[in-house]
Amino acid sequence: MIANNRAQLVKYCLRNKVQVLNFHYCGWDGHLKTLNFVIRDRKHLENILEAGERVDGSSLFPFIKAGKSDLYVIPRYATAFRNPFEDVPTVDVLCEFFTRDGEPYMDAPRYILHKASEAFTAATGLRMQAMGELEYYIVAPEEELFTIPDQKGYHESAPFCKYADLRVEAMRLITACGGKVKYGHSEVGNFTENGRIYEQNEIEFQPVEIEDAADQLVIAKWVMWQLAYRYGVDLTFAPKITDGKAGSGLHVHCKFTRNGKPVMTSAGELTEECRKAIAGMMDLGTSLPAFGNPSPVSFRRLVPNQEAPTSLCWSFSNRSALVRVPLGWTSETDMAAICNKDEKARKCNFSDKQTFEWRASDGTADIYLLMASLCVAARHGFELDAALDLADKTFVGLGVNIHDASNAALKDSLKQLPANCAAAAGELSKFREVYEKAGVFSPEVVDYQIGMLKSIG
């Protein structure tokens, strides 16, 4: 972090002879936009940071008419980072949108997420944290050396994984920009077609406050596209490249804290808070793809007999479930002492690592709207009278493959995700009151999303 406040940021820029300041913000398309400033002197810098600048809102948001289009962009000082791609000293900073009246623009995706987070805390007394898993494909000219079998790329090392260097460099630069990277690795997907190699990789993050989690994913995608351009390869977060090959998801892990301490497990079991939040995602599950899967290509990934989910259920360590509770270090066994003979065994408690994972969403989603919708669903679970009963009804046992023919009765008892964008729009319409509650999603935003999804079928 460069600074906590404006004075610190000004001091950093002057001390490091920063020549360029870049404002970043996302419009409705989810892409990171850029406004460049060349710094003349201290007074100029302080004015930029204090007053912000005007932008054309009608070019950024579909709800704003050209006759009343101006918005302000105001920097959030604590998000400033040194731009790792520029030769001259350059600082970039994320911004918020404000109206002509000096009020936050209520329908900006990041502010929708802010409202969702605040409404969740007001209703539950908890803070919601999140982290994403960015799965992506590198597309490049085919190479004949050190090939690996089709769909066998999981955790391969170089030279079999051809673009490990790009992945590691991306992780390093994302970290330099303030991202909390957990790890990276090659993924299952690996195939060749028409003289091109398609190599799947993943970068995963640490849980942070949900608004920060969205910020770091947006910056990460920007970093990765920049690197791919410099490497001369294509990089895509598309949910499906071709049928029969592994798709790419944007899985989101959720975590809750009270007074800074996790409330995920108690005596090795999931807490009621966790199960209520999962129940909310089960109840709203058919509508969540309206924000998490807003592309026809999304539904080519959400098909049976893949690791992508189709049924509304949750489980432990089960990748065919919509919500998966991964291994959470609930055992107090000191595994490190077992495999390192010189280590003295101790009682371990890694319960703060526990999360649960929403597995349906993909990289076509606007990250802020996706996180906001999951936050709404989690809050909804606390507001359901029979949330814990619903959690019990939608739980499937460890190792149960719901797509197996022997489990047909179980699958038939569960609701299914929508099969296309139009069906997702219908589900959003059915549950719109939940999204609009507490003013999180405005009726205009919900109307737009429904109309957009119906238009693409």
WOHU-V401462 format. One record per backbone hydrogen bond with DSSP energy under -1.0 kcal/mol. CO is the residue of the C=O (numbers start at 0). NH is the residue of the N-H. If there is no record, write none. Layout:
co->CO nh->NH
co->CO nh->NH
This chain:
co->4 nh->8
co->5 nh->9
co->6 nh->10
co->7 nh->11
co->8 nh->12
co->9 nh->13
co->10 nh->14
co->11 nh->15
co->12 nh->17
co->13 nh->16
co->18 nh->38
co->19 nh->90
co->20 nh->36
co->21 nh->92
co->22 nh->34
co->23 nh->94
co->24 nh->32
co->26 nh->29
co->34 nh->22
co->36 nh->20
co->40 nh->44
co->41 nh->45
co->42 nh->46
co->43 nh->47
co->44 nh->48
co->45 nh->49
co->46 nh->50
co->47 nh->51
co->52 nh->72
co->54 nh->56
co->54 nh->70
co->55 nh->58
co->56 nh->59
co->56 nh->60
co->59 nh->27
co->60 nh->63
co->64 nh->67
co->68 nh->56
co->70 nh->54
co->71 nh->97
co->72 nh->52
co->73 nh->95
co->75 nh->78
co->76 nh->79
co->80 nh->91
co->88 nh->18
co->88 nh->19
co->89 nh->82
co->90 nh->21
co->91 nh->80
co->92 nh->23
co->93 nh->75
co->95 nh->73
co->96 nh->104
co->97 nh->71
co->98 nh->101
co->102 nh->98
co->104 nh->107
co->107 nh->111
co->108 nh->112
co->109 nh->113
co->110 nh->114
co->111 nh->115
co->112 nh->116
co->113 nh->117
co->114 nh->118
co->115 nh->119
co->116 nh->120
co->117 nh->121
co->118 nh->122
co->119 nh->123
co->120 nh->124
co->126 nh->256
co->127 nh->209
co->128 nh->254
co->129 nh->207
co->130 nh->252
co->131 nh->204
co->133 nh->202
co->135 nh->200
co->136 nh->235
co->137 nh->198
co->138 nh->233
co->139 nh->196
co->148 nh->151
co->152 nh->155
co->156 nh->159
co->156 nh->160
co->162 nh->166
co->163 nh->167
co->164 nh->168
co->165 nh->169
co->166 nh->170
co->167 nh->171
co->168 nh->172
co->169 nh->173
co->170 nh->174
co->171 nh->175
co->172 nh->176
co->173 nh->178
co->174 nh->177
co->178 nh->180
co->179 nh->205
co->182 nh->203
co->184 nh->201
co->185 nh->154
co->187 nh->152
co->188 nh->199
co->189 nh->150
co->190 nh->197
co->192 nh->195
co->194 nh->141
co->195 nh->192
co->196 nh->139
co->197 nh->190
co->198 nh->137
co->199 nh->186
co->200 nh->135
co->201 nh->184
co->202 nh->133
co->203 nh->181
co->203 nh->182
co->207 nh->129
co->208 nh->212
co->209 nh->213
co->210 nh->214
co->211 nh->215
co->212 nh->216
co->213 nh->217
co->214 nh->218
co->215 nh->219
co->216 nh->220
co->217 nh->221
co->218 nh->222
co->219 nh->223
co->220 nh->224
co->221 nh->225
co->222 nh->226
co->223 nh->227
co->224 nh->228
co->225 nh->229
co->226 nh->230
co->227 nh->232
co->233 nh->138
co->235 nh->136
co->238 nh->247
co->241 nh->244
co->248 nh->134
co->250 nh->132
co->251 nh->357
co->252 nh->130
co->253 nh->355
co->254 nh->128
co->255 nh->262
co->256 nh->126
co->257 nh->260
co->260 nh->257
co->263 nh->270
co->265 nh->268
co->268 nh->265
co->270 nh->274
co->271 nh->275
co->272 nh->276
co->273 nh->277
co->274 nh->278
co->275 nh->279
co->276 nh->280
co->277 nh->281
co->278 nh->282
co->279 nh->283
co->283 nh->286
co->283 nh->287
co->286 nh->289
co->287 nh->290
co->287 nh->291
co->288 nh->292
co->291 nh->361
co->294 nh->297
co->296 nh->299
co->297 nh->301
co->300 nh->302
co->309 nh->416
co->310 nh->312
co->312 nh->321
co->312 nh->322
co->313 nh->395
co->314 nh->324
co->317 nh->320
co->321 nh->358
co->322 nh->314
co->323 nh->356
co->324 nh->316
co->331 nh->347
co->332 nh->334
co->333 nh->337
co->334 nh->338
co->339 nh->342
co->349 nh->352
co->350 nh->353
co->355 nh->253
co->356 nh->323
co->357 nh->251
co->360 nh->249
co->361 nh->364
co->365 nh->369
co->366 nh->370
co->367 nh->371
co->368 nh->372
co->369 nh->373
co->370 nh->374
co->371 nh->375
co->372 nh->376
co->373 nh->377
co->374 nh->378
co->375 nh->379
co->376 nh->380
co->383 nh->386
co->385 nh->389
co->386 nh->390
co->387 nh->391
co->388 nh->392
co->389 nh->393
co->393 nh->313
co->396 nh->399
co->400 nh->403
co->403 nh->406
co->404 nh->407
co->406 nh->410
co->407 nh->411
co->408 nh->412
co->410 nh->413
co->414 nh->311
co->419 nh->423
co->420 nh->424
co->421 nh->425
co->422 nh->426
co->423 nh->427
co->424 nh->428
co->425 nh->429
co->426 nh->430
co->430 nh->433
co->430 nh->434
co->431 nh->435
co->432 nh->436
co->434 nh->440
co->435 nh->438
co->436 nh->439
co->441 nh->445
co->442 nh->446
co->443 nh->447
co->444 nh->448
co->445 nh->449
co->446 nh->450
co->447 nh->451
co->448 nh->452
co->449 nh->453
co->450 nh->454
co->451 nh->455
